[in-house]
Amino acid sequence: MSRGLNKVMIIGNLGRDPEMRYTPSGKPVTSFSVATSRAWTSPDGERHEETEWFNVVAWGNLAETCNQYLTKGQQVYIEGRLQTRRWEDPEGRKHVNTEIVADRMIMLGERLNKASGSSEGGAGPLGEPPMDDNEFPF
């Protein structure tokens, strides 16, 4: 039997500050939204832009890191898998929610100070200092 693949990679900007909560067993879970945009020119020369919104959920240590370091508007790389949840509310209405369950996050662009909202220059993965422009990762 062959194995499947469920892998998602996005780069976008946070649409809201992360919200962290805890499961009844005490496990941290953080949720936030990420917007990705694409632009193209149609054959008639008209410029178009489209934004797609993704709900993202992170668990455990990654949840704590996302809650601590991410802020609305910040650019971020998210890697994970798609998950669809279905449920019925007390009034009997059926709901469906598709989200990215993150297993990796890298902060991109300028790192924002969550307390003051000021920028602190570029940041590497999980808040590491930025690389020098003349430094290569290999």
N, C-alpha and C positions, 0 to 999 in steps of 0.2 A: 504494500500500500504506500502511495506517495504522500509526502508531507506537504502541507500548505505553507503559505507565507503571508503574514499580516504585519507589514512594516510601513510606518508613516514617518516622513521627515518634512518639517515645515520651518520656514523662517518668516517671522512676522513681528507685529507689534502688539503688546498687551493692550487689550481693550478696557481692562479694569484691574485694580489692585487684586492680588491673590487673596482668597478667603480660606483660612485654615480652620478645620474642626477636627474632632476626635471621634472615632468609632466607640461604641460601648466598651470594647475591649481595650481602649486606650491608644489605638494606632492612629497616627496623624494622617490626614488627607487634606490636600490643598487643591482648590479649583480656581481656574481663571480662563479668560477667553483670549484668543490670539487672532488677529486679522492679517490675512495675506492679500496682496494686491498684484494684479497683472495688468499690463497695458499692451495694446496692439493697435495697428492702423488697418482699417478695412481697405478693400481694393479701391474704393472711391476716394481714399485719402483721409477719411474721417478718423480721428483719434478716439479710442475707447479705453475705459478703465473699468475693472471689475474687482470687487473686494469679496473675499470669502472668509467667513467667521468660523472658528473652531473652538469648541469647548475642550479644555484640557484638564486632566485630573492626575495628580501625582501623589504617591503614597510613601510612607516611612520617612527615611532621611531626606530623600529628594523633596518631599512635601515641605519639610522644615526649611530646607535651603531655598526653595522657591518662595515661600512665605517671607523669609528673612531678607532676600536680596532683590526680588523682582518688584517693579512698580509700573503703574499704568503708563503706556506710551513707549516703554523700553523695548528695544529690538531683541529677539531671542530665537534661538534654534531649539526646536523640540523634536525628539525622536521617540517613537513608541509604537503602539498598536491601536487599531480602531476597535471600539467596543460599542455594541448597541444594547441598550437596556430598554425593557418594556415593562410597564406596570399599569395598574388600574387604580384610580383615585377613589376615595370614599363615595363619590357620586356616581361611580360606575363608568367614568370616561377613561378611555384607553390612551396612554401616552407612550411615545417612543423618543429616545434620546440617544444620539450617536456622539461619542466623545473619543478623544485621544487619551489613552492611558500612557503617560510619559514614563520612560525609563532612562532618559538622558535629557539634560538641559544645558545649554551653553549661552551665557549672556553675550550679546553682540553690541556693537556701537558703544555709546557712552554709558558708563555705569552711573545710575542716579542714586543719590543719597536718599534713602527712603524717609528719613526723618525730616530733612530740610527740603527735599525736592531738587537740590542743586546737583550739577553733574560733576563727576570726578575723573573724567577722561575715560579712555577705552578700558575694557576689562576682558580678560580671557575666560576660559572655562571656569565656572563656579567661582567667579570673583578673583581669579588669579591676576597678577599685574599684567599690563599689556606688554607685548613683545616690542622690542626696538624695531624701527622700520628696516634696519639693515640685517635683522636676525631672521633666519628661516627656520621653520619647524622640523627640518630634516638635516 
